[in-house]
Amino acid sequence: MDSLRTKMKMPHYTTILCSMLLLASGVASRSAQCVPGVNCKLPNCRCSNDDSIPGGIPAKYTPQIILVTFENAVNEGNVGPYLDLFSGLKNPNGCPALGTFYVQEKWTDMGVVKRLFDMGHEIGVNSIDGTLPHTATEWLGNITEVRRAITQVAVPEKNILGVRAPELSPGGLAEFWAISVDHLLYDASCATGSLAHVDSLLWPYTYDFIPGVHCDIGESLDGTFPGLWQVLIADLEFKGQRCASPAACTNVVSQNDAFEIFYNSFINHYHGKRSPFMMVINPEWVTVPNKKEGTIQFLKYVTSLNDVWIVTVSQALDWVRYPVPSWRAKSGYAPWGCAH
Ligand SMILES: *[C@@H]1O[C@H](CO)[C@@H](O)[C@H](O)[C@H]1NC(C)=O
C-alpha cells in the first residue's frame, strides 16, 4: 500500500477509503482465479479470461454490436458531422442507430449535449479540459465535476455510466477508484493491439478478479472492483499500420481506405465471436470529407445486414448482462427499445 499511496499522492482520508475498498474487495479475489460460470456469473460478473459468448449463444444467433464513440468537446461546430454519421440509420428493430459521447466540459455546449441525450445517444465523462488526471483525487475531481456539469442540463445522473480517459490513456487504480466512488459502471479507454485478432477479441468483462487485460496506453488496472466493467478497444489494422482510433492510422487516404479500415476489423468480430466492435471517432477524422464518407458508407453497409446493431455502450452492457439471441432482440427487448 505504501508505494501505492506515494504514487497516487492522495490525501489521507481518500487513502484510507481507498485502502478499505481494496481490502474489502481484493483479498479473496487476489489469490483466486476467475472461473466462468463458477465463481463469476452474469449479470454482474464476467471473467476477462472467458472466451465464450455471453449466455452461451451461438455466434450466428448473436447480435453483432457496433459502438460508435466520441470524445472531447461537443458543440455546434462539430456536432453536425457527428450526427451525419447516424443519419437515416436504423437498427433491426426499427429504432435509430445510436452512439456514445464522452464529454469534455471545456468548449462543450451543454445545450448540444441535451439534444444528443434526448435523441437517445449516451452521454459519458471524458475530462474537464482534456488534460489527463494522474492522482486519484484528480480523477475523482474531474469525473465528479464533468458529471455535475452534464446533469445540470437535465441528463439524469443515473444515465451517466461511463468514462473515456483523455488520449485513450486509462488511469488504472486511480481512475477505477473514482468510478466506484461516483457509482459509475464502466471504463471505455483500454486499447489493445494484442487482442485485435479474430481469435483473441474479448467481450466486456468485470474487475471482480485480477488480472484483467494489459492496456497498450496508460495504466492497466491492478485491483478488483466487483461489478465494474471494462469495454475494450481493439486496435484497427490497415496496410501494416495499427491504431486504436482511425485518425492515428496515417495511411488512410481515400474514401475506400476509410471504408476498409473499419470493414477489415469489423469482419474479425462478425466472423468470430461477435464481441462488440468499438469505433473511436474524433474531429480530425470526421472533418476530412473522404474519411467521413467512408465511415458513412461502412455504417450504411453494416445496417444492411440484419443482425448488426449500432447501440450505445451502456446498451451493449445491458445485452452482455442479459443476453438474448438476434431474433429476440428484434422484438420487445426493452434495453434496445427506441429512446426514452
Ligand atoms: C482534473 O485533472 C487535471 C489534470 O491533471 C488537474 O490539474 C485538475 O486539478 C483536476 N480537477 C479537479 C477538479 O480535480
The ligand as an SDF file (V2000), in Angstrom:
LIG
                    3D

 14 14  0  0  0  0  0  0  0  0999 V2000
   -8.5830   17.4840  -13.2770 C   0  0  0  0  0  0  0  0  0  0  0  0
   -7.3900   16.9400  -13.7960 O   0  0  0  0  0  0  0  0  0  0  0  0
   -6.4170   17.9210  -14.0620 C   0  0  0  0  0  0  0  0  0  0  0  0
   -5.2890   17.2710  -14.8440 C   0  0  0  0  0  0  0  0  0  0  0  0
   -4.4560   16.5060  -14.0710 O   0  0  0  0  0  0  0  0  0  0  0  0
   -5.9700   18.5690  -12.7600 C   0  0  0  0  0  0  0  0  0  0  0  0
   -4.9910   19.5450  -12.9940 O   0  0  0  0  0  0  0  0  0  0  0  0
   -7.1930   19.1990  -12.1060 C   0  0  0  0  0  0  0  0  0  0  0  0
   -6.8450   19.7140  -10.8310 O   0  0  0  0  0  0  0  0  0  0  0  0
   -8.3050   18.1840  -11.9550 C   0  0  0  0  0  0  0  0  0  0  0  0
   -9.5010   18.8660  -11.4990 N   0  0  0  0  0  0  0  0  0  0  0  0
  -10.1150   18.5750  -10.3610 C   0  0  0  0  0  0  0  0  0  0  0  0
  -11.3230   19.3790  -10.0250 C   0  0  0  0  0  0  0  0  0  0  0  0
   -9.7260   17.6830   -9.6210 O   0  0  0  0  0  0  0  0  0  0  0  0
  1  2  1  0
  1 10  1  0
  2  3  1  0
  3  4  1  0
  3  6  1  0
  4  5  1  0
  6  7  1  0
  6  8  1  0
  8  9  1  0
  8 10  1  0
 10 11  1  0
 11 12  1  0
 12 13  1  0
 12 14  2  0
M  END
$$$$
